[in-house]
């Protein structure tokens, strides 16, 4: 019973956000915000820090790489374990996503998980940037809802996955 209520609440929140904010210019902006969390950009960021080569940069890259090495298999495992349908399928006929998702399942949000790996690494290693990066991470999650490919619960799960991956990485490094 509680599970069904959670699903209904998640769907209602999705509908309000998607219909209320996910249209017009904000939809187009959401597309570009979402693109900033594509995987290759993290690799470019890490390569730039590695190339710069300061001790702090190399520590950051090590933490980031280890956290992604934890997050990515966990993401794939959870995605295939839960097998939650994306909004356009779960609420067939009510909504159509604004983009084509990369796979069939929605829980957790991989874009959000990746963004929160970055947010959490910055929270640990470069706190001066945390407010800006935290805003970015939250906008990435919101963009995935506004594009119609994730429920808000998927975003929360992605945030938790990203942050916990960094916590586990830090434990293994200490």
N, C-alpha and C positions, 0 to 999 in steps of 0.2 A: 504493500500500500504506500509506504513512504517513497519507494522508488518511483512509482507512477506519479505521485505528486511532484517529485523533483523534476521529472521529465516534462510534465505539464507546465510547471513554473519556468523551466528553461526555455520551452517553446514560446511561452507568452512573452518572456523578456526578449527573445530573438525577434519575434514579430514586431514588437514595439520599436526596437532599435532599427531593424531593417527597413520597416515602412516609414519610420519617423526621420531617420538620418541617412539611410542608405540610398538616397536618390540624388540625381543631378550632380552638381559640382563636388559635393562631399563624397559621392561615390567615386568620381574620378580621382580625387585626392587620396581616397582610401586605397585605390589600386597602386598608386606610387608609394604610399607609406608601406603597404604590404611588400612591395618589391624590395624595399631596403632591408628586409629580413630574409631574403633569399640566401641560401647557403654559400654560394661562391663569394659573396661580399665579405663574409666572415674570414674566409681563407685569404682574401686580398688584404684585409685589415691585419691579420696575424702575420702575413708575409712582410708587410710594411714595418711592423714593430720588430720582427726578427731581423730585418735588414738594418734597421737603425741600431739594434744590438746593444742597448744599455742593459745593465743587470736587471733593472726593474722591468724593462720591456720583455726580456727573456723569461722572467718569472711569470709575467702576465700571459705570454704565449703558451708556456707550459701548463698553467692552470686552465687556460681556455681550451687547449687541445685535449687535456685529460677530461675536462668536463664534457666536451662534445663526444669523446669516446665513451662516456657513460650515458649521456643523454640520447644519442642516436639509436643504439640497440634497445634501450628502454622504451623509447618512442615507438619503434617498430613492433616491439612485443605488445605494448599496451594497445596500439592501434588494432592489431590482429586479435587480441584477446577480447576487447570490448566490442569491436565490429559495429560501432554505432553509425547508423546511417546519417548522411549529411542532411541539412535542412530541406533541400529541394526534393529529396527522396522521402524523408521522414514525414514531411508535410506536403506530400504530392498534390499538385494542383493549386496550392496556395501561394507558392513562392518559386521564383526561378533565380538561381545564382547569377551574379553579374560576371563571373569568371568561371572557367573550367577548372575544377580542382584536380590535383595531381593523382589522387587515388579515391577509392570509394568511401573510406571511413573517416569520421570526423573527430574522434576522441583519442588522444588529446590533440590540440592544435600544434603542429610542428613548427610553424612560423613563430608562434608565441613562445614555445619551449626554447627555440634557438635564441630568440630575442632576450629571454630571461636568463639564459646562460650568460650572455653578454652583460646584461644589467647586473647580475650577481657577481660576476668577475670584477666589474668596475666598482661595485659596492665594497669589495674586499681590497682591491689594488689601487684604485684611483678615485677615491671618494669625492673629490672636488667636482667630478663630472656626473655624479650620481643623480641629482635632480633632473638634469637634461636627459640622461639616458633612461631613467625610470619613466619619464613622460613618453619618450619614444617607444619603449617597450609596451606601455599601456595602449598607445595609439596603434601599434602593430596588432595587438589583440583585438581592439575595437574594429580595426579595418577589416579583419577576417570575418567578423559578424556582419559588418555593413556590406561586404561583398557577397554575403549569402552562403558562405561555405562552412561556417562554424556556428554552433550554439554558444552562448556565454559560458556554460559549464565546461565546454571544450577549452575555452580560453583560460579559465581558472586552473584546469588540469595542466595545461601547457606551462602556465606560470610556476606552478608547484614543481613540475618536472624539471624545468630549467634551473630553478633555484636549488632544488635538492641535488641535482647533478653536480653543481658547483660545491655544495657542502660535502658531498661524498668525495669529490676530487681533492678538496682541501684535507680531508681526513687521511686520504691515502698518501698525500705529500708530506704529512707531518710525522 
